[in-house]
Amino acid sequence: MDNEVNLASLDLRYERFRLKVPAAEQRLLASIAARGIQEPLEGVDLSAGSAGVQGQNVLLNGFKRYRCARQLRLATVPYSSLGQDEATAIVGLLRASNDRALSLLEQAAFIDELKTVRHWSVADIAAALSRSKGWVSMRLGLLAQMSEPVRRQLFAGAFPVYCFMYCLRQFMRLNGVSAEQVQEFILALSGKGLSVREIEQLAHGFFRGPASFREEIRKGNLALPLARMRQMPPNPDGCNEFERVLLGDLELTQKYMQRVMGKSQEQNKLTSRAFHAQSHLLSGGILSRSRAFFHTLRQLHDRNGQA
């Protein structure tokens, strides 16, 4: 049931579980200033005698709306209760995550809360969410790959989640880059306002390039490394640095396409539910990009053939 609550009464203990997206928040601020808050904030009501802050509303969903309301100096906000028990309310939020657009990392944070703080087993969480244990384990594993400083930067919106998920984790899997090196890179670039493309360029130089390149990034001198990546003089092999990186990526793509095709045929070795769940998720992500990928590859192939 929806009602109005005092903005000051909301407990923000789960704010760090939700990703900040400054650009989206600015758009929301303009919308709320013009039309007010259209959707109620959601949380769990801790009644007197329960653990935690007694008689207070613990916010689970609507932190961007909360921050906008504070900026606009609103005294009250529309609010809907998801229950009087935190674990049950979290499960309800996760079960409805498609409607509320929880990201993969946000799902992982709430699932980790159920496991480490509420002491639920993976099987219990999977049953409560009507998901497979592999689905739950994949999200827990994703969060386990992050150090606390990296997690803070990602959830604060200081470093693009996309770059961590699809660029840096690739280096960790394929090139033996350590979690400590990834943390160093993320902390050096966080809050710099770089584009995804610029971060990917710097990542190739940081993890594959010379020590001098890494030292410039560590010092925060990003303009020079970016200029080097874009305008590196031709090497004796006839390719500049960016071209060599792309050639390496194409070699890896060809290599791993062949490996995936070969191993996918060995059905007798692919039997665990955990594998099926994670494979389904990953293959779905690849297939969703297949048309754009092969269109780009055909364009590259045609251009190169005419050069």
C-alpha positions as CSV (number, residue, x, y, z in Angstrom):
1,M,0.0,0.0,0.0
2,D,1.3,3.4,-1.0
3,N,1.5,6.3,1.4
4,E,3.6,9.5,2.1
5,V,6.6,9.3,4.4
6,N,9.0,11.9,5.7
7,L,12.2,12.0,3.6
8,A,14.3,12.2,6.8
9,S,12.8,8.9,8.1
10,L,14.3,6.8,5.3
11,D,17.3,4.5,6.2
12,L,19.8,4.4,3.4
13,R,21.9,1.3,4.5
14,Y,21.4,-0.3,1.1
15,E,22.3,2.7,-1.0
16,R,25.7,1.2,-1.7
17,F,24.0,-1.8,-3.4
18,R,22.6,0.4,-6.2
19,L,24.6,1.8,-9.1
20,K,24.8,5.5,-9.5
21,V,24.3,6.9,-13.0
22,P,24.8,10.6,-12.9
23,A,23.4,11.4,-16.4
24,A,20.2,9.4,-15.7
25,E,19.9,11.1,-12.4
26,Q,20.1,14.6,-13.9
27,R,17.3,13.7,-16.4
28,L,15.2,12.3,-13.5
29,L,15.8,15.5,-11.5
30,A,14.3,17.6,-14.4
31,S,11.4,15.2,-14.7
32,I,10.6,15.3,-10.9
33,A,10.9,19.1,-10.9
34,A,8.3,19.3,-13.6
35,R,5.9,16.5,-12.7
36,G,6.8,15.3,-9.2
37,I,7.7,11.7,-8.2
38,Q,5.5,9.4,-10.3
39,E,6.6,6.0,-8.8
40,P,6.7,5.4,-5.1
41,L,10.0,4.6,-3.4
42,E,10.1,1.0,-2.0
43,G,11.5,-0.4,1.2
44,V,11.0,-2.6,4.2
45,D,9.4,-1.4,7.5
46,L,11.3,-2.3,10.6
47,S,8.7,-2.4,13.4
48,A,9.4,-1.7,17.0
49,G,11.3,-4.7,18.6
50,S,12.9,-5.9,15.4
51,A,16.7,-5.8,14.8
52,G,18.2,-2.7,13.4
53,V,16.7,0.8,13.5
54,Q,13.3,0.4,15.1
55,G,10.2,1.8,13.5
56,Q,12.1,3.1,10.5
57,N,11.6,2.6,6.7
58,V,14.7,1.0,5.2
59,L,14.9,2.0,1.5
60,L,15.6,-0.7,-1.1
61,N,14.5,0.8,-4.3
62,G,14.3,4.5,-5.4
63,F,17.6,6.0,-4.3
64,K,17.8,8.2,-7.4
65,R,14.4,9.6,-6.6
66,Y,15.5,10.1,-3.0
67,R,18.5,12.1,-4.0
68,C,16.5,14.2,-6.4
69,A,13.9,14.8,-3.7
70,R,16.7,16.1,-1.4
71,Q,18.0,18.4,-4.1
72,L,14.5,19.8,-4.6
73,R,14.0,20.0,-0.8
74,L,10.9,17.9,-0.7
75,A,9.7,17.1,2.8
76,T,7.8,13.9,1.9
77,V,7.8,11.3,-0.8
78,P,5.4,8.5,-2.0
79,Y,6.5,5.2,-0.4
80,S,5.4,1.6,-0.8
81,S,6.3,-1.2,1.7
82,L,7.7,-4.5,0.5
83,G,7.2,-6.0,4.0
84,Q,8.5,-6.0,7.5
85,D,11.4,-8.4,7.1
86,E,14.5,-7.4,5.2
87,A,15.4,-10.8,3.7
88,T,11.8,-11.3,2.4
89,A,11.7,-7.8,1.0
90,I,15.0,-8.4,-0.8
91,V,13.7,-11.6,-2.3
92,G,10.6,-9.7,-3.5
93,L,12.8,-7.0,-5.0
94,L,14.9,-9.6,-6.8
95,R,12.0,-11.6,-8.1
96,A,10.6,-8.4,-9.6
97,S,14.0,-7.2,-10.8
98,N,13.0,-7.2,-14.5
99,D,10.3,-4.6,-13.8
100,R,12.6,-2.6,-11.6
101,A,15.6,-3.0,-13.9
102,L,18.1,-4.2,-11.4
103,S,21.5,-4.6,-13.1
104,L,23.6,-7.7,-12.8
105,L,25.8,-6.2,-10.2
106,E,22.9,-4.9,-8.2
107,Q,21.4,-8.4,-8.2
108,A,24.8,-9.8,-7.1
109,A,25.0,-7.3,-4.2
110,F,21.6,-8.3,-2.8
111,I,22.2,-12.0,-3.3
112,D,25.5,-11.6,-1.5
113,E,23.6,-9.9,1.4
114,L,21.3,-13.0,1.7
115,K,24.3,-15.4,1.7
116,T,26.9,-13.6,3.9
117,V,24.7,-11.6,6.3
118,R,21.5,-13.6,6.4
119,H,23.4,-16.9,6.1
120,W,21.2,-18.4,3.3
121,S,22.6,-21.2,1.3
122,V,22.9,-21.0,-2.5
123,A,20.2,-23.6,-2.7
124,D,17.9,-21.6,-0.4
125,I,18.4,-18.4,-2.5
126,A,17.8,-20.3,-5.8
127,A,14.6,-21.8,-4.4
128,A,13.3,-18.5,-3.1
129,L,14.0,-16.7,-6.4
130,S,12.8,-19.7,-8.6
131,R,16.2,-19.7,-10.3
132,S,19.0,-22.3,-10.7
133,K,21.9,-22.6,-8.4
134,G,24.1,-21.8,-11.3
135,W,22.3,-18.4,-11.8
136,V,22.9,-17.5,-8.2
137,S,26.5,-18.8,-8.1
138,M,27.4,-16.8,-11.3
139,R,26.4,-13.5,-9.6
140,L,28.2,-14.4,-6.3
141,G,31.3,-15.2,-8.4
142,L,31.1,-11.9,-10.2
143,L,31.1,-10.0,-6.9
144,A,33.9,-12.1,-5.5
145,Q,36.1,-10.9,-8.4
146,M,36.0,-7.4,-7.0
147,S,38.0,-5.9,-4.2
148,E,36.2,-3.5,-2.0
149,P,37.8,-0.4,-3.5
150,V,36.8,-1.6,-7.0
151,R,33.3,-2.2,-5.9
152,R,33.0,1.3,-4.4
153,Q,34.1,2.9,-7.7
154,L,31.8,0.8,-9.8
155,F,28.7,1.4,-7.6
156,A,29.5,5.1,-7.3
157,G,29.4,5.5,-11.0
158,A,33.1,6.6,-11.1
159,F,34.1,3.8,-13.5
160,P,31.9,2.3,-16.2
161,V,30.5,-1.1,-15.3
162,Y,30.5,-2.1,-19.0
163,C,34.3,-1.7,-19.1
164,F,34.8,-3.9,-16.0
165,M,32.4,-6.6,-17.3
166,Y,33.4,-6.8,-20.9
167,C,36.9,-5.5,-21.1
168,L,38.9,-5.9,-17.9
169,R,37.4,-9.3,-17.0
170,Q,38.6,-10.4,-20.5
171,F,42.1,-9.5,-19.6
172,M,41.8,-11.4,-16.4
173,R,40.6,-14.6,-18.2
174,L,42.8,-14.6,-21.2
175,N,46.0,-12.8,-20.2
176,G,46.5,-13.7,-16.6
177,V,46.1,-10.2,-15.3
178,S,45.7,-10.2,-11.6
179,A,42.9,-8.6,-9.6
180,E,45.4,-6.3,-8.0
181,Q,46.5,-5.0,-11.4
182,V,42.8,-4.4,-12.4
183,Q,42.2,-2.6,-9.1
184,E,45.3,-0.3,-9.8
185,F,44.0,0.5,-13.3
186,I,40.4,1.2,-12.1
187,L,41.5,3.5,-9.3
188,A,43.8,5.4,-11.6
189,L,41.0,6.1,-14.1
190,S,38.0,6.5,-11.8
191,G,36.3,9.8,-12.0
192,K,38.2,11.0,-15.0
193,G,35.2,11.2,-17.3
194,L,36.7,9.0,-19.9
195,S,34.7,7.3,-22.6
196,V,34.4,3.5,-22.9
197,R,36.5,3.6,-26.0
198,E,39.3,5.6,-24.3
199,I,39.3,3.3,-21.3
200,E,39.5,0.2,-23.6
201,Q,42.5,1.8,-25.4
202,L,44.3,2.6,-22.2
203,A,43.6,-0.9,-20.9
204,H,45.4,-2.5,-23.9
205,G,48.4,-0.3,-23.3
206,F,48.3,-0.7,-19.5
207,F,48.1,-4.5,-19.5
208,R,50.1,-5.2,-22.8
209,G,52.3,-2.2,-23.2
210,P,55.7,-1.1,-21.8
211,A,56.3,-0.2,-18.2
212,S,56.6,3.5,-19.2
213,F,53.0,3.5,-20.4
214,R,51.8,2.0,-17.1
215,E,53.7,4.6,-15.2
216,E,52.1,7.5,-17.0
217,I,48.7,6.1,-16.2
218,R,49.6,5.6,-12.5
219,K,50.7,9.2,-12.3
220,G,47.4,10.3,-13.8
221,N,49.0,11.7,-17.0
222,L,46.3,10.3,-19.3
223,A,46.6,12.7,-22.2
224,L,50.0,11.4,-23.3
225,P,49.1,7.7,-23.2
226,L,45.9,8.3,-25.1
227,A,47.8,10.3,-27.8
228,R,50.3,7.5,-28.1
229,M,47.6,4.9,-28.6
230,R,45.9,7.1,-31.3
231,Q,48.9,8.4,-33.2
232,M,51.7,5.9,-32.6
233,P,54.3,6.1,-35.4
234,P,54.4,3.1,-37.7
235,N,56.5,0.2,-36.4
236,P,58.9,-1.7,-38.6
237,D,56.2,-4.3,-39.1
238,G,54.1,-1.6,-40.8
239,C,51.4,-1.3,-38.1
240,N,50.9,1.3,-35.4
241,E,50.0,0.3,-31.8
242,F,46.3,0.5,-32.2
243,E,46.4,-1.7,-35.4
244,R,48.6,-4.3,-33.6
245,V,46.1,-4.4,-30.8
246,L,43.2,-5.0,-33.2
247,L,45.2,-7.7,-35.0
248,G,45.8,-9.4,-31.7
249,D,42.1,-9.2,-30.9
250,L,41.2,-10.8,-34.3
251,E,43.7,-13.6,-33.7
252,L,42.2,-14.3,-30.3
253,T,38.6,-14.2,-31.8
254,Q,39.6,-16.7,-34.4
255,K,41.3,-18.9,-31.9
256,Y,38.5,-18.9,-29.4
257,M,35.8,-19.4,-32.0
258,Q,37.5,-22.6,-33.1
259,R,37.9,-23.7,-29.4
260,V,34.3,-23.0,-28.6
261,M,33.0,-24.8,-31.7
262,G,35.2,-27.9,-30.9
263,K,34.4,-28.1,-27.2
264,S,30.7,-27.5,-27.7
265,Q,30.4,-30.7,-29.6
266,E,31.6,-32.8,-26.6
267,Q,28.2,-33.1,-25.0
268,N,29.2,-35.9,-22.7
269,K,31.5,-33.6,-20.9
270,L,29.0,-30.7,-20.5
271,T,26.6,-32.1,-18.0
272,S,26.5,-29.9,-14.8
273,R,23.5,-27.6,-14.1
274,A,26.0,-24.8,-13.2
275,F,27.6,-25.0,-16.6
276,H,24.3,-25.0,-18.4
277,A,23.0,-21.9,-16.5
278,Q,26.2,-19.9,-17.0
279,S,26.7,-21.0,-20.6
280,H,23.1,-20.1,-21.4
281,L,23.6,-16.6,-20.0
282,L,27.0,-16.0,-21.8
283,S,25.9,-17.5,-25.1
284,G,22.8,-15.4,-25.0
285,G,24.9,-12.3,-24.6
286,I,27.1,-13.2,-27.5
287,L,24.2,-14.1,-29.8
288,S,22.5,-10.7,-29.0
289,R,25.6,-9.0,-30.4
290,S,26.2,-11.4,-33.3
291,R,24.4,-9.4,-36.0
292,A,26.2,-6.2,-35.1
293,F,29.5,-8.0,-34.7
294,F,29.4,-9.8,-38.1
295,H,28.2,-6.6,-39.8
296,T,31.2,-4.7,-38.4
297,L,33.5,-7.6,-39.4
298,R,32.2,-7.7,-43.0
299,Q,32.8,-3.9,-43.2
300,L,36.4,-4.3,-42.0
301,H,37.0,-7.2,-44.4
302,D,35.6,-5.3,-47.4
303,R,37.6,-2.1,-46.5
304,N,40.8,-4.1,-46.1
305,G,40.2,-5.9,-49.4
306,Q,40.0,-2.6,-51.3
307,A,43.1,-1.0,-49.6
